[in-house]
Amino acid sequence: MSANKHTPSTKHWKVLKSELVFDEKWYKLRRDEVELPNGKVMDDYYVSVRPNVVLTFPVTKDNEVIFVRQYKHAAAGVFIELPGGVVDDHEKHPEAAAKRELLEETGYTSDDVELVAEVIDNPTKDTNKIFFYLARNAYKIAEQDLDESENIEVLKVPLADIESLVLSGKICVSGSVALCLLALRKLGK
């Protein structure tokens, strides 16, 4: 059985009504009225309508992984993460967004970018997917090109140190944790 397919005993909810109740640049919220398989109606199921996201594990030819360190306001802390961001509306392929975000945040690029996994971020309340990429032989071609709200420090971390940083909690953002472990496995580490 495929993990993302429903079994015959699991049924979809029927959407009776759906309306966008909050629509701002950085956040959209939808209110759905749904009928559950048992016939019960819920008129207040809220869903965050979020764009798809990309995250990249960039490894240089010297076996260093490029990370970013930055302040994240919602969690009120500074975090070490893999480079990534939103897939813009005009980008037809997530790989293009992954390369763009990597270049903007770090100044690095790669000619060898591979999709590692496509995952669902939070299927209970969010609509978006995250596309995980491995970028081999990443190299620097430019300086960072950041938005005015961004203050991002670029870090080079030896590939051999990644697992211990994840297991010790120094890398603790869920997408980065997942991609680090998947990329290490893919690289045979």
N, C-alpha and C positions, 0 to 999 in steps of 0.2 A: 504494500500500500504506500502510495506517495504521501509524504508528510503534509503537503499543501493541498491535497484533494480531500473533499469531504467524503465520509463514508455514507452508505445508504441511510443509516439511522440518524445522521446529522443533517439538519435542514437549514436552509438559508432563511433569514428574516425577510419578510415582505415589506418594502418601503411604501407606505401609504401617502406620505407627504414629506417634502424636504425643502428647507429654506435656509438661505445664508443669513445668519442673524448678526454677524460681525464681519466686516470686510475692510481690513486695513492693509497697508503695505507689507507689514511683517507678520500679520496673523489673520487667519480667516477661520470662522467658527460656523458650523452648520448644525441646525436642529432638525432631527429626523423624527417622524412618527412612524413606528414600525409595528408590524404584527408578528408576534413570536409563533413558532410552530405549534404551541399549545393553544393558540387563539387569543392570548392576552395581547392588548395593545399598549405600547409605551409611547407617550406623546412627547417625551423630552429626552431623547437620546442625542447627546451632543458629540460632534465629531470635529476634530481639528483638521481642516483641509490644508495639507502641507505639500510643498513641492518635493519631488524626488531629490535625493542627495547622493553625492559621490564621496568616496574616501579612498585615498591612495597610500600604498606602502611603497615608497620610493627607496630603492637600494642603489648606492653608487658602485662603481667598479672596484672601489676599495672596501666594499662590504660595510659601508656606513648607511644607516637608515636616517632619512631626513624627517624630522619631527618639527612641530610648531608648539610654542608655549605662549599662552595668552590668557587674559582675564575673561571669564564668562560670567556675565552679570546675574543670570537667573540662579546659578549655583553659588554666586559670590566668592569665587576662588580663581586661582591661576592653575591651569591644567596643561599637561603635556598630551598632545594629540597628533594624529596623523593629519596631513593636509587634506582639506576637502571643503565641500560647500554645496550650494544649491545648483541643481540643473536649471538653467535659465529657460524661459518659455521657447525661445528661438532655437535652442540646441536640440537637434533631432536624436542625437546619440549621446548617451551618458559618458562615453569615453572622451568625447570632445570637452565636456564639462570637467572631467577629471584632469585632463591635461591643462586646461585653462586655470583651474583652481590651484594646481600644483605650481604653475608658473607665477601666478599672481601672489600667492602666499610665500613662496620660497625662492623664486628665480630659477628653479630647476625644471628640467623637462626630461623626457625619455622617448626613445624611438622604439621601445619594446614594452608596451603596455598591454596587460592581459586581465580580462575579467576573471576574478576569483570566485565571486558569489554575488547573487542578488538576494537581498534579505528584506523582510518586513520589519520596520522599526518598532511600532507599537500598534498591533492590529486591533486592539480594543478601542482606541480613541483617535488614531492618526491614519491618514490615507496614504502616506508616502512609503516609498521603497528606498533602500540604500544599496548602491552599487559599489562593491569592493573591488579595487584594482591593485595589481602588483605591477610596479614600474621598475624593470631591471635596467642597470647601467644608467641611472639618472645622472645628469650633469648640469652644471650651472651655466645659464646663458644670459641672465639678466639680473637686475636688482628687483626687489619686491615691488609690486604695484598694488598698494593697499587702499581700501576705502578710508575716509576720514575717521571712522569710528574704530578702525583696526589698529592695534599695536601688537605685532606678532614678532616674536623672537624665533629665529631658525636654529634648530639644534641638530647636530650630527651625532648619532649614537651608534657605537659598534654593534653590528648584527648579533654578535655573541652575547650582548648584554640585554637584548630585548626581552627574552623570556623572564629573566629575573626581575626586570622592571615591572612587567605585568603582574607576576606572582607576588611581588612585594607591595603592590598597590600604587606605585609611583605613576604608572599609566593606568588610569581608572575610568576613563570615559568609555562607555560600553561598546560603541562602534570601533574605536581604536583597539580595545582589548580583543574583540572578536577578529578583526582583520589581522592584528599582529599574530595571533595564534594560527589562523588559517594560512597566512603568508609563510610563517616559519615552517609549517608542515609542507606546504607546496615547494619550498626551497630545500626540503630535506634536512631541516635543522631541528 
